[in-house]
Amino acid sequence: MIVNERETEEGLLVAVCDDGLIGETFEEGEVSLTVSEEFYGGERVDEATVVDSLARATVANIVGRDAVELAIDEGFVDERNVLEVESTLHAQLLSLG
């Protein structure tokens, strides 16, 4: 998976996507999701690093079946809040604490 972390005025913004999704666009009805290099490009990391990043995130955007399923399995995302967009999954995380 690929992780991009950046500090913002609101806190740590984490973008996570599956390998191979950079540059892809997924469309489903009126929803269009582009996995841009600018936003999602970062370091290729293992699952433990993704979990660590999500644990520290104030806001996270997660794209891809593997990444979203990991976020669900680790309790960061409720699967009822996951969007299926064409052939991939997308979830967002907002930490209020």
DSSP file (Angstrom, degrees, kcal/mol; ACC not computed):
  #  RESIDUE AA STRUCTURE BP1 BP2  ACC     N-H-->O    O-->H-N    N-H-->O    O-->H-N    TCO  KAPPA ALPHA  PHI   PSI    X-CA   Y-CA   Z-CA
    1    1 A M              0   0    0      0, 0.0    44,-3.0     0, 0.0     2,-0.4   0.000 360.0 360.0 360.0 161.6    0.0    0.0    0.0
    2    2 A I  E     -AB  17  44A   0     15,-3.0    15,-2.1    42,-0.2     2,-0.4  -0.947 360.0-168.3-117.2 132.7    1.0    3.6   -0.4
    3    3 A V  E     -AB  16  43A   0     40,-2.6    40,-2.2    -2,-0.4     2,-0.4  -0.966   8.1-173.5-123.7 136.5    0.7    6.2    2.4
    4    4 A N  E     -A   15   0A   0     11,-2.4    11,-2.6    -2,-0.4     2,-0.4  -0.992   9.4-172.6-126.4 122.1    1.0   10.0    2.2
    5    5 A E  E     +A   14   0A   0     -2,-0.4     2,-0.3     9,-0.2     9,-0.2  -0.929   8.5 168.0-114.2 137.9    1.1   11.9    5.4
    6    6 A R  E     -A   13   0A   0      7,-2.1     7,-3.0    -2,-0.4     2,-0.3  -0.981  31.4-124.6-148.9 141.1    1.0   15.7    5.7
    7    7 A E  E     +A   12   0A   0     -2,-0.3     2,-0.3     5,-0.2     5,-0.2  -0.644  33.1 177.1 -80.9 135.9    0.4   18.1    8.6
    8    8 A T  E >   -A   11   0A   0      3,-2.3     3,-0.9    -2,-0.3    -2,-0.0  -0.769  48.4 -96.3-126.7 174.8   -2.4   20.6    8.1
    9    9 A E  T 3  S+     0   0    0     -2,-0.3     3,-0.1     1,-0.2    -2,-0.0   0.803 127.2  50.0 -62.0 -27.5   -3.9   23.3   10.4
   10   10 A E  T 3  S-     0   0    0      1,-0.3     2,-0.3    49,-0.0    -1,-0.2   0.578 123.6 -94.7 -87.3 -11.0   -6.6   20.7   11.3
   11   11 A G  E <  S-A    8   0A   0     -3,-0.9    -3,-2.3    47,-0.1     2,-0.5  -0.913  72.5  -8.4 131.5-160.2   -4.1   18.0   12.1
   12   12 A L  E     -A    7   0A   0     44,-0.3    46,-2.7    -2,-0.3    47,-2.0  -0.641  54.5-159.9 -82.5 120.8   -2.5   15.0   10.4
   13   13 A L  E     -Ac   6  59A   0     -7,-3.0    -7,-2.1    -2,-0.5     2,-0.5  -0.892  10.4-169.4 -99.5 123.5   -4.0   14.2    6.9
   14   14 A V  E     -Ac   5  60A   0     45,-2.7    47,-2.3    -2,-0.5     2,-0.5  -0.958   8.5-169.2-118.3 130.1   -3.3   10.6    5.8
   15   15 A A  E     -Ac   4  61A   0    -11,-2.6   -11,-2.4    -2,-0.5     2,-0.4  -0.981  10.8-179.1-116.9 127.7   -4.0    9.3    2.3
   16   16 A V  E     +Ac   3  62A   0     45,-2.8    47,-2.4    -2,-0.5     2,-0.3  -0.980   5.5 165.2-127.8 136.5   -3.8    5.6    1.7
   17   17 A C  E     -Ac   2  63A   0    -15,-2.1   -15,-3.0    -2,-0.4    47,-0.2  -0.987  38.3 -98.5-145.6 159.1   -4.3    3.6   -1.5
   18   18 A D    >   -     0   0    0     45,-1.3     3,-1.4    -2,-0.3     4,-0.3  -0.369  53.3 -89.6 -67.2 152.2   -3.6    0.2   -2.8
   19   19 A D  T 3  S+     0   0    0      1,-0.2    -1,-0.1     2,-0.1    25,-0.0  -0.350 112.8  27.6 -56.9 142.3   -0.5   -0.4   -5.0
   20   20 A G  T 3  S+     0   0    0     -3,-0.1    -1,-0.2     1,-0.0    -2,-0.1   0.440  92.6  97.8  86.2  -0.6   -1.3    0.2   -8.6
   21   21 A L    X   +     0   0    0     -3,-1.4     3,-2.5    42,-0.1    14,-0.3   0.634  46.2 115.3 -95.8 -14.0   -4.1    2.7   -8.2
   22   22 A I  T 3  S+     0   0    0      1,-0.3    14,-0.2    -4,-0.3     3,-0.1  -0.349  85.9  17.2 -58.5 128.7   -2.2    5.9   -8.7
   23   23 A G  T 3  S+     0   0    0     12,-3.8    -1,-0.3     1,-0.3     2,-0.2   0.325  98.2 124.9  92.0  -7.5   -3.5    7.6  -11.8
   24   24 A E    <   -     0   0    0     -3,-2.5    11,-2.9    11,-0.4     2,-0.4  -0.557  45.3-155.5 -85.9 150.1   -6.7    5.6  -11.9
   25   25 A T  E     -F   34   0B   0      9,-0.2     2,-0.4    -2,-0.2     9,-0.2  -0.994   6.0-164.4-123.8 133.4  -10.2    7.1  -12.0
   26   26 A F  E     -F   33   0B   0      7,-3.0     7,-3.1    -2,-0.4     2,-0.4  -0.951   6.1-170.3-118.3 136.2  -13.3    5.2  -10.8
   27   27 A E  E     +F   32   0B   0     -2,-0.4     2,-0.3     5,-0.2     5,-0.2  -0.987  14.7 168.6-133.0 138.3  -16.8    6.3  -11.7
   28   28 A E  E >   -F   31   0B   0      3,-2.6     3,-2.3    -2,-0.4     2,-0.2  -0.875  68.3 -52.8-146.9 107.3  -20.2    5.1  -10.4
   29   29 A G  T 3  S-     0   0    0     -2,-0.3    -1,-0.1     1,-0.3    56,-0.0  -0.438 124.7 -14.2  60.9-124.8  -23.3    7.1  -11.3
   30   30 A E  T 3  S+     0   0    0     -2,-0.2     2,-0.5    -3,-0.1    -1,-0.3   0.485 117.7  98.2 -87.4  -3.5  -22.5   10.7  -10.2
   31   31 A V  E <   +F   28   0B   0     -3,-2.3    -3,-2.6     2,-0.0     2,-0.4  -0.737  47.9 179.7 -91.7 129.4  -19.5    9.8   -8.1
   32   32 A S  E     -F   27   0B   0     -2,-0.5     2,-0.5    -5,-0.2    -5,-0.2  -0.998   4.1-172.6-128.8 129.1  -16.1   10.2   -9.7
   33   33 A L  E     -F   26   0B   0     -7,-3.1    -7,-3.0    -2,-0.4     2,-0.5  -0.971   1.8-169.8-127.1 115.9  -12.9    9.3   -7.7
   34   34 A T  E     -F   25   0B   0     -2,-0.5     2,-1.3    -9,-0.2    -9,-0.2  -0.921  15.4-149.2-107.7 126.6   -9.4   10.0   -9.1
   35   35 A V        -     0   0    0    -11,-2.9   -12,-3.8    -2,-0.5   -11,-0.4  -0.705  30.1-167.7 -93.5  84.4   -6.5    8.6   -7.3
   36   36 A S     >> -     0   0    0     -2,-1.3     4,-2.8   -14,-0.2     5,-0.6  -0.416  30.8-133.6 -81.3 149.3   -4.0   11.4   -8.1
   37   37 A E  H  >5S+     0   0    0      3,-0.2     4,-1.5     1,-0.2    -1,-0.1   0.880 106.8  59.7 -61.4 -39.8   -0.2   11.2   -7.6
   38   38 A E  H  45S+     0   0    0      1,-0.2    -1,-0.2     2,-0.2    -3,-0.0   0.889 118.7  25.4 -59.2 -42.2   -0.4   14.7   -6.0
   39   39 A F  H  45S+     0   0    0      1,-0.1    -2,-0.2    -3,-0.1    -1,-0.2   0.898 135.4  27.4 -91.0 -45.1   -2.8   13.6   -3.2
   40   40 A Y  H  <5S+     0   0    0     -4,-2.8    -3,-0.2     2,-0.1   -23,-0.2   0.632  89.1 111.6 -97.0 -15.7   -2.2    9.8   -2.8
   41   41 A G     << +     0   0    0     -4,-1.5     2,-0.2    -5,-0.6   -26,-0.1  -0.354  43.7 103.6 -63.8 136.2    1.4    9.5   -3.9
   42   42 A G        -     0   0    0    -38,-0.1     2,-0.3    -2,-0.1   -38,-0.2  -0.788  67.2 -19.0-174.0-142.9    3.8    8.7   -1.1
   43   43 A E  E     -B    3   0A   0    -40,-2.2   -40,-2.6    -2,-0.2     2,-0.6  -0.703  51.8-125.5 -93.8 139.6    5.8    5.8    0.3
   44   44 A R  E     +B    2   0A   0     -2,-0.3     2,-0.2   -42,-0.2   -42,-0.2  -0.746  47.4 169.6 -79.5 123.1    5.1    2.1   -0.4
   45   45 A V        -     0   0    0    -44,-3.0     2,-0.1    -2,-0.6     0, 0.0  -0.801  33.4-102.6-134.6 170.1    4.7    0.6    3.1
   46   46 A D     >  -     0   0    0     -2,-0.2     4,-1.7     1,-0.1     3,-0.4  -0.381  43.9 -97.2 -88.8 173.3    3.6   -2.6    4.9
   47   47 A E  H  > S+     0   0    0      1,-0.2     4,-2.5     2,-0.2     5,-0.2   0.857 121.0  57.9 -60.6 -38.3    0.3   -3.1    6.7
   48   48 A A  H  > S+     0   0    0      1,-0.2     4,-2.1     2,-0.2    -1,-0.2   0.877 106.5  49.1 -62.1 -37.4    1.7   -2.2   10.2
   49   49 A T  H  > S+     0   0    0     -3,-0.4     4,-2.4     2,-0.2    -1,-0.2   0.880 109.5  51.8 -69.6 -38.4    2.8    1.2    8.9
   50   50 A V  H  X S+     0   0    0     -4,-1.7     4,-2.7     2,-0.2     5,-0.2   0.936 110.0  49.3 -61.1 -46.4   -0.6    1.9    7.4
   51   51 A V  H  X S+     0   0    0     -4,-2.5     4,-2.1     1,-0.2    -2,-0.2   0.904 110.7  50.3 -60.5 -42.8   -2.2    1.0   10.8
   52   52 A D  H  X S+     0   0    0     -4,-2.1     4,-1.2     2,-0.2    -1,-0.2   0.915 111.4  48.3 -62.2 -43.7    0.2    3.3   12.6
   53   53 A S  H  X S+     0   0    0     -4,-2.4     4,-0.9     1,-0.2     3,-0.5   0.926 112.0  48.3 -62.8 -45.4   -0.6    6.2   10.2
   54   54 A L  H  < S+     0   0    0     -4,-2.7     3,-0.5     1,-0.2    -1,-0.2   0.862 107.1  57.0 -64.3 -35.2   -4.3    5.7   10.5
   55   55 A A  H  < S+     0   0    0     -4,-2.1    -1,-0.2     1,-0.2    -2,-0.2   0.803 113.2  40.3 -65.5 -28.5   -4.0    5.6   14.3
   56   56 A R  H  < S+     0   0    0     -4,-1.2   -44,-0.3    -3,-0.5    -1,-0.2   0.530  93.5 114.6 -95.2  -8.5   -2.4    9.0   14.3
   57   57 A A     <  -     0   0    0     -4,-0.9   -44,-0.2    -3,-0.5     3,-0.2  -0.339  44.3-171.4 -71.8 141.3   -4.6   10.5   11.6
   58   58 A T  S    S+     0   0    0    -46,-2.7    37,-3.2     1,-0.4     2,-0.4   0.787  88.9  10.7 -87.1 -41.5   -7.0   13.4   12.2
   59   59 A V  E    S-cD  13  94A   0    -47,-2.0   -45,-2.7    35,-0.2    -1,-0.4  -0.998  74.8-176.1-136.2 138.1   -8.4   12.9    8.7
   60   60 A A  E     -cD  14  93A   0     33,-2.5    33,-2.7    -2,-0.4     2,-0.5  -0.999  15.3-160.8-137.8 142.3   -7.8   10.0    6.4
   61   61 A N  E     -cD  15  92A   0    -47,-2.3   -45,-2.8    -2,-0.4     2,-0.4  -0.990  18.2-170.6-116.7 127.4   -8.9    9.1    2.8
   62   62 A I  E     +cD  16  91A   0     29,-3.0    29,-2.5    -2,-0.5     2,-0.4  -0.977   6.3 179.6-128.4 126.5   -8.6    5.5    2.0
   63   63 A V  E     +cD  17  90A   0    -47,-2.4   -45,-1.3    -2,-0.4    27,-0.2  -0.988  40.2  47.9-131.2 136.5   -8.9    3.9   -1.5
   64   64 A G  S  > S-     0   0    0     25,-2.7     4,-2.7    -2,-0.4     5,-0.3  -0.047  78.7 -96.8 115.1 146.1   -8.6    0.3   -2.7
   65   65 A R  H  > S+     0   0    0      1,-0.2     4,-2.4     2,-0.2     5,-0.2   0.922 121.0  45.3 -60.0 -46.6  -10.0   -3.0   -1.5
   66   66 A D  H  > S+     0   0    0      2,-0.2     4,-2.1     1,-0.2    -1,-0.2   0.934 116.0  45.5 -64.9 -46.0   -6.9   -4.0    0.5
   67   67 A A  H  > S+     0   0    0     -4,-0.2     4,-2.1     2,-0.2    -2,-0.2   0.924 116.3  44.4 -65.5 -45.1   -6.5   -0.6    2.2
   68   68 A V  H  X S+     0   0    0     -4,-2.7     4,-2.3     2,-0.2    -1,-0.2   0.913 112.7  51.4 -68.1 -41.7  -10.2   -0.2    3.1
   69   69 A E  H  X S+     0   0    0     -4,-2.4     4,-2.9    -5,-0.3    -1,-0.2   0.882 109.7  50.8 -62.9 -36.8  -10.5   -3.8    4.3
   70   70 A L  H  X S+     0   0    0     -4,-2.1     4,-2.2    -5,-0.2     6,-0.2   0.926 109.4  50.4 -63.6 -44.2   -7.5   -3.3    6.5
   71   71 A A  H  <>S+     0   0    0     -4,-2.1     5,-2.3     2,-0.2     6,-1.3   0.871 113.3  46.2 -62.2 -36.7   -9.0   -0.1    7.9
   72   72 A I  H ><5S+     0   0    0     -4,-2.3     3,-1.6     4,-0.2    -2,-0.2   0.950 112.0  50.0 -67.6 -50.0  -12.3   -2.1    8.6
   73   73 A D  H 3<5S+     0   0    0     -4,-2.9    -2,-0.2     1,-0.3    -1,-0.2   0.834 111.4  49.4 -58.6 -34.1  -10.4   -5.0   10.2
   74   74 A E  T 3<5S-     0   0    0     -4,-2.2    -1,-0.3    -5,-0.2    -2,-0.2   0.435 117.3-112.3 -88.5   0.5   -8.4   -2.7   12.4
   75   75 A G  T < 5S+     0   0    0     -3,-1.6    -3,-0.2     2,-0.2    -2,-0.1   0.604  86.1 114.4  84.5  12.1  -11.6   -0.9   13.6
   76   76 A F  S   <S+     0   0    0     -5,-2.3     2,-0.4    -6,-0.2    -4,-0.2   0.803  78.4  34.2 -81.5 -30.0  -10.9    2.5   12.0
   77   77 A V  S    S-     0   0    0     -6,-1.3     2,-0.5    -9,-0.1    -2,-0.2  -0.976  73.4-134.1-131.2 137.7  -13.8    2.3    9.5
   78   78 A D    >   -     0   0    0     -2,-0.4     3,-2.7     1,-0.1     4,-0.1  -0.804  21.8-135.2 -87.4 127.7  -17.3    0.8    9.8
   79   79 A E  G >  S+     0   0    0     -2,-0.5     3,-1.2     1,-0.3    -1,-0.1   0.712 102.2  68.3 -60.9 -19.1  -18.0   -1.1    6.7
   80   80 A R  G 3  S+     0   0    0      1,-0.2    -1,-0.3     3,-0.0    -2,-0.0   0.675  98.3  53.4 -70.3 -15.4  -21.5    0.4    6.5
   81   81 A N  G <  S+     0   0    0     -3,-2.7     2,-0.4     2,-0.1    11,-0.3   0.188  85.2 110.6-103.4  15.1  -19.8    3.7    5.7
   82   82 A V    <   -     0   0    0     -3,-1.2     2,-0.4     9,-0.1     9,-0.2  -0.762  57.9-144.1 -95.3 133.8  -17.7    2.4    2.8
   83   83 A L  E     -E   90   0A   0      7,-2.8     7,-2.4    -2,-0.4     2,-0.7  -0.795   3.2-148.0 -93.3 135.9  -18.5    3.5   -0.7
   84   84 A E  E     -E   89   0A   0     -2,-0.4     2,-0.6     5,-0.2     5,-0.2  -0.932  18.2-175.2 -99.9 118.8  -18.1    1.1   -3.6
   85   85 A V  E >   -E   88   0A   0      3,-2.2     3,-2.2    -2,-0.7     2,-0.3  -0.939  57.5 -58.7-120.2 107.8  -17.1    3.1   -6.7
   86   86 A E  T 3  S-     0   0    0     -2,-0.6   -60,-0.1     1,-0.3   -58,-0.1  -0.413 121.9 -14.0  54.7-115.4  -16.9    1.0   -9.8
   87   87 A S  T 3  S+     0   0    0     -2,-0.3    -1,-0.3    -3,-0.1     2,-0.2   0.252 127.4  61.3-102.1  13.7  -14.3   -1.7   -9.0
   88   88 A T  E <  S- E   0  85A   0     -3,-2.2    -3,-2.2   -24,-0.1     2,-0.3  -0.783  71.8-119.9-132.2 175.9  -12.8   -0.2   -5.8
   89   89 A L  E     - E   0  84A   0     -2,-0.2   -25,-2.7    -5,-0.2     2,-0.4  -0.875  20.0-167.5-116.6 150.9  -13.7    0.9   -2.3
   90   90 A H  E     +DE  63  83A   0     -7,-2.4    -7,-2.8    -2,-0.3     2,-0.3  -1.000   9.5 170.0-139.1 137.5  -13.4    4.3   -0.7
   91   91 A A  E     -D   62   0A   0    -29,-2.5   -29,-3.0    -2,-0.4     2,-0.4  -0.985  16.8-151.2-143.0 153.6  -13.6    5.3    2.9
   92   92 A Q  E     -D   61   0A   0    -11,-0.3     2,-0.4    -2,-0.3   -31,-0.2  -0.947   7.5-157.7-124.6 149.3  -13.0    8.5    4.9
   93   93 A L  E     -D   60   0A   0    -33,-2.7   -33,-2.5    -2,-0.4     2,-0.4  -0.988   7.9-176.5-127.9 132.8  -11.9    8.7    8.6
   94   94 A L  E     -D   59   0A   0     -2,-0.4     2,-0.6   -35,-0.2   -35,-0.2  -0.974  13.2-153.7-130.6 117.9  -12.4   11.7   10.8
   95   95 A S        -     0   0    0    -37,-3.2    -2,-0.0    -2,-0.4     0, 0.0  -0.810  11.2-176.6 -93.2 122.7  -11.0   11.6   14.3
   96   96 A L              0   0    0     -2,-0.6    -1,-0.1     1,-0.2   -38,-0.1   0.372 360.0 360.0 -98.2   3.8  -12.9   13.8   16.8
   97   97 A G              0   0    0    -39,-0.1    -1,-0.2     0, 0.0   -39,-0.1   0.433 360.0 360.0-109.5 360.0  -10.6   13.1   19.7
